[in-house]
């Protein structure tokens, strides 16, 4: 999120259209995310009502009530909160507020980062998913069709077409769109356009844009980590974090990231150190927690039906093997660690 080198005012090209386009994109995706939040709420309550019509379904719903409640809360916080934030930023762009640009750059960088990680994850897990889908669909079609079962090779071809379409979808909406947003708002022209339309300094002008990005990201992580305070007490979480001090550290996550947000905004070097420790510690705890998971027992503790467990547990054991998780988490942490090292220069300049 670096700024371009200063250019003479005579070379200034207003970016009004780019900023309006940014507002339109943020508004559309914000509405979509809010819609996902509403749908997850409706799904939670409707499934409970519909399950009451079938005694077997009612029993399954009751066994999974805790998991569904936590999932509902997480979806509401992530989708609803992200959607509202994007709509607010969209209005900031439409009104040409100078505080909108740091939010746009921070969200777009985070969006692009998650998109790249998702693409890498899908590619790494494609083999087990292809084998699982081919076997499952072949068995189901063989049981329901009198014309004979399709071969796993033919189902594998179907899976390949499906994954190609899915990867294209991810590349467009999770990589190209945030890349477009970064291009629209990059450089001095975009910054000067907003400063000319909104000449009064805002709170986002206190620090350099990369540091403000760290502040915004830390606030977001602190809010998103709040549902983990409920999730960590679920029985199935004992499979990831058996207990003791490591498990209790989860209750400090919102406070720690809240301090990183406040401290980075004030230029405190200690906030940078805490952020570095949180990233390294989070990666270590994630790799450690995924080493010895009994997925069958974990799904049983979630209350999932045995039929689903027998299908899901072998697939997840292959997809989320300890070696794959370690590689994926290590690779995904490199950009964030690189960003922290790069932004360190702003904390060395002054401490408030």
C-alpha positions as CSV (number, residue, x, y, z in Angstrom):
1,X,0.0,0.0,0.0
2,X,2.8,2.4,-0.7
3,X,2.4,5.8,-2.2
4,X,3.8,6.7,-5.6
5,X,6.5,9.3,-5.7
6,X,5.4,12.8,-5.8
7,X,4.5,14.2,-9.3
8,X,4.3,17.9,-10.3
9,X,0.8,19.4,-10.0
10,X,0.9,20.2,-13.8
11,X,0.9,16.4,-14.4
12,X,-2.1,15.8,-12.1
13,X,-4.9,13.9,-13.7
14,X,-8.2,13.8,-11.7
15,X,-9.5,10.3,-11.0
16,X,-13.1,11.2,-10.4
17,X,-14.4,8.4,-12.6
18,X,-12.1,5.8,-11.0
19,X,-13.3,6.8,-7.5
20,X,-17.0,6.6,-8.6
21,X,-16.4,3.2,-10.2
22,X,-14.8,2.1,-6.9
23,X,-17.9,3.2,-5.0
24,X,-20.1,1.3,-7.4
25,X,-18.1,-1.9,-7.0
26,X,-17.9,-1.6,-3.2
27,X,-21.7,-0.9,-3.0
28,X,-22.6,-3.9,-5.1
29,X,-20.3,-6.3,-3.2
30,X,-21.4,-4.8,0.1
31,X,-25.0,-5.4,-0.7
32,X,-24.2,-9.0,-1.8
33,X,-22.4,-9.7,1.5
34,X,-25.3,-8.2,3.5
35,X,-27.5,-10.5,1.5
36,X,-25.4,-13.5,2.6
37,X,-25.7,-12.4,6.2
38,X,-29.5,-12.2,5.9
39,X,-29.7,-15.6,4.1
40,X,-27.6,-17.2,6.8
41,X,-30.0,-15.8,9.4
42,X,-33.1,-17.1,7.5
43,X,-31.4,-20.5,7.0
44,X,-30.8,-20.9,10.7
45,X,-34.4,-20.2,11.7
46,X,-36.0,-21.9,8.7
47,X,-34.1,-25.1,9.1
48,X,-35.2,-25.3,12.7
49,X,-38.8,-24.9,11.7
50,X,-38.6,-27.3,8.8
51,X,-36.9,-30.0,10.9
52,X,-39.9,-30.0,13.2
53,X,-41.9,-31.7,10.5
54,X,-39.7,-34.8,10.5
55,X,-38.8,-36.5,13.8
56,X,-35.5,-37.9,12.4
57,X,-34.5,-34.4,11.0
58,X,-35.5,-32.9,14.4
59,X,-33.2,-35.2,16.2
60,X,-30.3,-34.4,13.9
61,X,-31.0,-30.6,14.3
62,X,-31.0,-30.9,18.0
63,X,-27.6,-32.7,18.0
64,X,-26.1,-30.0,15.8
65,X,-27.7,-27.0,17.5
66,X,-24.5,-25.8,19.1
67,X,-22.5,-26.0,15.8
68,X,-25.3,-24.3,13.8
69,X,-25.6,-21.5,16.4
70,X,-21.9,-20.7,16.3
71,X,-21.9,-20.9,12.4
72,X,-24.8,-18.5,12.3
73,X,-23.0,-16.0,14.6
74,X,-19.7,-16.2,12.6
75,X,-21.5,-15.8,9.3
76,X,-23.5,-12.8,10.6
77,X,-20.4,-11.1,12.0
78,X,-18.2,-11.7,8.9
79,X,-20.8,-11.3,6.1
80,X,-23.0,-8.7,7.7
81,X,-20.1,-6.7,9.2
82,X,-18.0,-6.8,6.0
83,X,-21.1,-5.8,3.9
84,X,-21.9,-2.8,6.1
85,X,-18.3,-1.7,6.0
86,X,-18.1,-1.9,2.2
87,X,-21.4,0.1,1.8
88,X,-20.1,2.8,4.1
89,X,-16.8,3.0,2.1
90,X,-18.9,3.1,-1.1
91,X,-20.7,6.2,0.2
92,X,-17.3,7.7,1.2
93,X,-16.2,7.2,-2.5
94,X,-19.5,8.7,-3.8
95,X,-19.0,11.8,-1.6
96,X,-15.2,11.9,-2.4
97,X,-14.1,11.7,1.3
98,X,-10.4,11.4,1.7
99,X,-10.7,8.7,4.4
100,X,-12.3,6.3,1.9
101,X,-9.0,5.6,0.0
102,X,-7.1,4.0,2.9
103,X,-10.1,1.8,3.5
104,X,-10.3,0.9,-0.2
105,X,-6.6,0.0,-0.4
106,X,-6.7,-2.0,2.9
107,X,-9.8,-4.0,1.9
108,X,-8.6,-4.6,-1.6
109,X,-5.2,-5.9,-0.5
110,X,-6.9,-8.2,2.0
111,X,-9.4,-9.3,-0.6
112,X,-6.6,-10.1,-3.1
113,X,-4.5,-11.9,-0.4
114,X,-7.5,-14.1,0.6
115,X,-8.3,-14.8,-3.1
116,X,-4.7,-16.0,-3.9
117,X,-4.7,-18.2,-0.7
118,X,-8.0,-19.7,-1.8
119,X,-6.7,-20.5,-5.3
120,X,-3.6,-22.1,-3.9
121,X,-5.7,-24.1,-1.3
122,X,-8.0,-25.4,-4.0
123,X,-5.1,-26.5,-6.2
124,X,-3.4,-28.3,-3.3
125,X,-6.6,-30.1,-2.3
126,X,-7.9,-30.9,-5.9
127,X,-6.6,-34.5,-5.9
128,X,-8.5,-35.8,-2.9
129,X,-11.6,-33.8,-3.9
130,X,-11.6,-35.3,-7.4
131,X,-11.2,-38.8,-6.1
132,X,-13.9,-38.3,-3.5
133,X,-16.4,-36.8,-5.9
134,X,-15.8,-39.4,-8.6
135,X,-16.4,-42.3,-6.2
136,X,-19.3,-40.7,-4.4
137,X,-21.2,-39.7,-7.5
138,X,-20.5,-43.0,-9.3
139,X,-21.9,-45.0,-6.3
140,X,-25.0,-42.8,-6.0
141,X,-25.8,-43.0,-9.7
142,X,-25.2,-46.7,-9.7
143,X,-27.7,-47.1,-6.9
144,X,-30.4,-45.0,-8.6
145,X,-29.9,-45.9,-12.3
146,X,-30.8,-49.1,-14.1
147,X,-28.6,-48.3,-17.1
148,X,-25.4,-49.1,-15.2
149,X,-23.0,-47.0,-13.2
150,X,-20.8,-44.4,-14.9
151,X,-17.1,-45.0,-14.6
152,X,-15.0,-43.0,-12.2
153,X,-13.0,-41.8,-15.2
154,X,-16.1,-40.1,-16.7
155,X,-17.0,-38.6,-13.3
156,X,-13.4,-37.4,-13.0
157,X,-13.9,-35.6,-16.3
158,X,-17.0,-33.9,-15.0
159,X,-15.0,-32.9,-11.9
160,X,-12.3,-31.4,-14.0
161,X,-14.8,-29.2,-15.9
162,X,-16.4,-28.1,-12.7
163,X,-13.1,-27.2,-11.0
164,X,-12.0,-25.2,-14.1
165,X,-15.2,-23.2,-14.0
166,X,-14.8,-22.7,-10.2
167,X,-11.2,-21.6,-10.5
168,X,-12.1,-19.1,-13.2
169,X,-14.9,-17.8,-10.9
170,X,-12.4,-17.4,-8.1
171,X,-9.8,-15.7,-10.3
172,X,-12.3,-13.1,-11.5
173,X,-14.1,-12.3,-8.3
174,X,-11.3,-12.9,-5.7
175,X,-8.2,-11.8,-7.7
176,X,-9.1,-9.6,-10.7
177,X,-11.8,-7.5,-9.0
178,X,-9.5,-6.5,-6.0
179,X,-6.7,-6.0,-8.4
180,X,-8.9,-3.6,-10.4
181,X,-9.8,-1.7,-7.2
182,X,-6.1,-1.3,-6.4
183,X,-5.4,0.0,-9.9
184,X,-8.3,2.5,-9.7
185,X,-7.1,4.0,-6.4
186,X,-3.3,3.7,-6.7
187,X,-0.9,6.6,-6.9
188,X,-0.9,10.3,-6.2
189,X,-3.6,11.2,-8.7
190,X,-6.3,9.3,-6.8
191,X,-5.0,10.7,-3.5
192,X,-4.9,14.3,-4.7
193,X,-8.4,14.0,-6.3
194,X,-9.9,13.2,-2.9
195,X,-7.8,15.8,-1.1
196,X,-9.0,18.5,-3.5
197,X,-12.7,17.4,-3.1
198,X,-12.3,17.0,0.7
199,X,-9.7,19.6,1.8
200,X,-10.1,19.1,5.6
201,X,-7.7,16.6,7.2
202,X,-9.3,13.4,8.5
203,X,-8.2,10.9,11.1
204,X,-6.7,8.8,8.4
205,X,-4.1,11.5,7.7
206,X,-2.5,11.1,11.1
207,X,-0.2,8.3,9.7
208,X,1.0,7.1,6.4
209,X,-1.5,5.0,4.4
210,X,0.3,1.6,5.1
211,X,0.2,2.2,8.8
212,X,-3.5,3.3,8.7
213,X,-4.0,0.0,6.7
214,X,-2.5,-1.9,9.6
215,X,-4.8,-0.1,12.0
216,X,-7.9,-0.9,9.9
217,X,-6.9,-4.5,9.5
218,X,-6.2,-5.0,13.2
219,X,-9.7,-3.6,14.1
220,X,-11.2,-6.0,11.6
221,X,-9.3,-9.0,13.0
222,X,-10.3,-8.0,16.6
223,X,-14.0,-7.9,15.7
224,X,-13.9,-11.1,13.7
225,X,-12.1,-12.9,16.5
226,X,-15.0,-12.2,18.9
227,X,-17.0,-15.3,17.9
228,X,-14.0,-17.4,18.7
229,X,-14.7,-16.7,22.4
230,X,-17.8,-18.7,22.0
231,X,-16.4,-21.3,19.6
232,X,-13.5,-22.2,21.8
233,X,-15.8,-23.6,24.4
234,X,-17.5,-26.0,22.0
235,X,-16.7,-29.7,22.8
236,X,-15.3,-30.3,19.3
237,X,-12.6,-27.6,19.7
238,X,-10.9,-30.0,22.1
239,X,-9.7,-31.9,19.1
240,X,-7.7,-28.8,17.9
241,X,-6.7,-27.3,21.3
242,X,-7.0,-29.9,24.1
243,X,-7.0,-27.3,26.8
244,X,-4.7,-25.5,29.2
245,X,-3.0,-22.1,28.7
246,X,-2.9,-22.3,24.9
247,X,-6.7,-22.6,24.7
248,X,-7.2,-19.8,27.2
249,X,-5.0,-17.5,25.1
250,X,-7.9,-17.2,22.6
251,X,-9.7,-14.9,25.1
252,X,-6.9,-12.4,24.7
253,X,-7.1,-12.2,20.9
254,X,-9.6,-9.3,20.6
255,X,-7.7,-7.3,23.2
256,X,-4.3,-8.0,21.6
257,X,-5.5,-7.0,18.2
258,X,-7.4,-4.0,19.6
259,X,-4.1,-2.8,21.1
260,X,-2.3,-3.3,17.8
261,X,-4.9,-1.1,16.2
262,X,-4.6,1.6,18.8
263,X,-0.8,1.4,19.1
264,X,-0.2,1.4,15.3
265,X,-2.4,4.4,14.9
266,X,-0.2,6.2,17.5
267,X,3.0,4.9,15.9
268,X,4.0,2.8,18.8
269,X,6.8,0.3,18.1
270,X,5.4,-2.0,20.8
271,X,2.2,-2.5,18.6
272,X,4.4,-3.6,15.7
273,X,6.1,-6.2,18.0
274,X,2.8,-7.5,19.3
275,X,1.5,-7.9,15.7
276,X,4.6,-9.8,14.7
277,X,4.3,-12.1,17.8
278,X,0.6,-12.6,17.1
279,X,1.2,-13.7,13.5
280,X,4.1,-16.0,14.4
281,X,2.2,-17.4,17.4
282,X,-1.0,-17.9,15.3
283,X,0.8,-19.8,12.6
284,X,2.6,-22.0,15.2
285,X,-0.7,-22.7,17.1
286,X,-2.5,-23.5,13.8
287,X,0.1,-26.0,12.7
288,X,0.3,-27.6,16.1
289,X,-3.5,-27.8,16.5
290,X,-3.9,-29.6,13.2
291,X,-1.4,-32.3,13.8
292,X,-3.4,-35.0,15.6
293,X,-7.1,-34.3,14.9
294,X,-9.4,-37.2,14.9
295,X,-11.9,-36.0,12.3
296,X,-14.4,-38.8,13.0
297,X,-14.5,-38.0,16.7
298,X,-14.6,-34.3,16.0
299,X,-17.7,-34.6,13.6
300,X,-19.4,-36.8,16.2
301,X,-18.9,-34.1,18.8
302,X,-20.4,-31.7,16.4
303,X,-23.5,-33.9,16.2
304,X,-23.3,-34.8,12.6
305,X,-25.1,-37.9,11.4
306,X,-23.0,-41.0,11.0
307,X,-23.8,-41.2,7.3
308,X,-22.2,-37.8,6.7
309,X,-19.3,-38.6,9.0
310,X,-18.4,-41.7,7.0
311,X,-18.3,-39.6,3.8
312,X,-16.6,-36.5,5.2
313,X,-14.0,-37.7,7.6
314,X,-11.8,-39.6,5.0
315,X,-12.0,-36.7,2.6
316,X,-11.0,-34.1,5.2
317,X,-8.1,-36.3,6.4
318,X,-6.7,-36.3,2.9
319,X,-7.4,-32.6,2.2
320,X,-6.2,-31.3,5.5
321,X,-3.2,-33.5,6.2
322,X,-0.7,-32.1,8.6
323,X,2.0,-31.6,5.9
324,X,-0.4,-29.7,3.6
325,X,-1.7,-27.5,6.5
326,X,1.9,-26.7,7.5
327,X,2.9,-25.7,3.9
328,X,-0.3,-23.8,3.3
329,X,-0.1,-21.8,6.6
330,X,3.6,-21.2,6.1
331,X,3.1,-19.8,2.6
332,X,0.0,-17.8,3.5
333,X,1.9,-16.1,6.4
334,X,4.9,-15.0,4.2
335,X,3.1,-12.0,2.6
336,X,1.8,-10.8,6.0
337,X,5.3,-11.1,7.6
338,X,6.8,-9.4,4.6
339,X,4.3,-6.5,5.0
340,X,5.1,-6.1,8.7
341,X,8.8,-6.0,7.9
342,X,8.2,-3.4,5.2
343,X,6.0,-1.2,7.3
344,X,8.5,-1.2,10.2
345,X,10.2,1.8,8.7
346,X,7.2,4.0,9.6
347,X,7.5,3.0,13.3
348,X,11.2,3.8,13.3
349,X,10.6,7.4,12.2
350,X,8.7,8.5,15.3
351,X,7.0,7.2,18.3
352,X,3.9,9.1,19.7
